[in-house]
């Protein structure tokens, strides 16, 4: 993505949310690599995102990740359309 550390946190969080909606699941490590930030930064971003959006933190053997809560769909999105 080439976002780099110069991107404002709010813009990065907005992009992460849109990516998660499309992917439905991703790991902190993968997001950190994509945005060229630390995993710790992604965890901080996700705390903010989770305050406003339906995202679950998933624990896992290899670091877990984040997923959009099952059943979430955008207004106007038909069931089965993704």
C-alpha positions in Angstrom: 0.0 0.0 0.0 2.9 2.4 0.6 1.0 4.3 3.3 4.1 4.8 5.5 4.3 6.4 8.9 3.5 9.8 7.5 -0.2 8.9 7.1 -2.5 10.4 9.8 -3.9 7.7 12.2 -7.5 8.7 11.3 -6.9 8.2 7.6 -5.1 4.9 8.2 -7.9 3.7 10.5 -10.5 4.6 7.8 -8.5 2.6 5.2 -8.1 -0.4 7.6 -11.9 -0.4 8.2 -12.6 -0.4 4.4 -10.1 -3.2 3.9 -11.6 -5.3 6.7 -15.1 -4.8 5.3 -13.9 -6.2 2.0 -11.7 -9.0 3.4 -13.8 -9.8 6.4 -10.6 -10.9 8.3 -7.0 -9.9 8.5 -4.0 -10.2 10.9 -2.3 -7.4 12.7 1.0 -8.5 11.2 -0.3 -8.4 7.6 -1.9 -5.0 8.2 1.3 -3.7 9.7 3.3 -4.9 6.8 0.8 -3.3 4.3 0.8 0.1 6.0 4.5 0.1 7.0 3.8 0.6 10.7 4.4 -1.6 13.8 2.0 -4.3 15.0 1.6 -2.2 18.1 0.4 0.7 16.0 -2.2 -1.6 14.3 -3.4 -2.8 17.7 -3.9 0.9 18.7 -5.7 1.6 15.5 -7.9 -1.4 15.9 -8.9 -0.3 19.5 -10.1 3.0 17.9 -11.9 1.2 15.0 -13.6 -1.2 17.4 -15.2 1.7 19.3 -17.2 2.7 16.2 -17.4 -0.4 14.0 -18.5 -4.0 14.4 -15.1 -5.7 14.6 -14.0 -8.6 16.8 -10.4 -9.3 17.9 -9.7 -13.0 17.4 -7.0 -14.7 19.5 -5.0 -17.3 17.7 -2.0 -19.5 18.0 -0.1 -17.4 15.5 -1.2 -14.0 16.6 -4.9 -14.0 15.7 -6.4 -11.1 13.9 -9.5 -9.0 13.4 -12.7 -9.8 11.7 -15.9 -7.9 10.8 -18.6 -9.4 13.0 -20.7 -12.1 11.3 -23.9 -10.8 9.9 -22.6 -7.2 9.4 -23.5 -5.7 6.1 -23.6 -2.2 4.8 -26.9 -0.4 4.3 -28.1 -1.2 0.8 -25.9 -4.3 0.5 -28.0 -7.3 -0.4 -27.5 -10.6 1.5 -24.9 -12.7 -0.3 -23.5 -9.7 -2.1 -19.8 -9.0 -1.3 
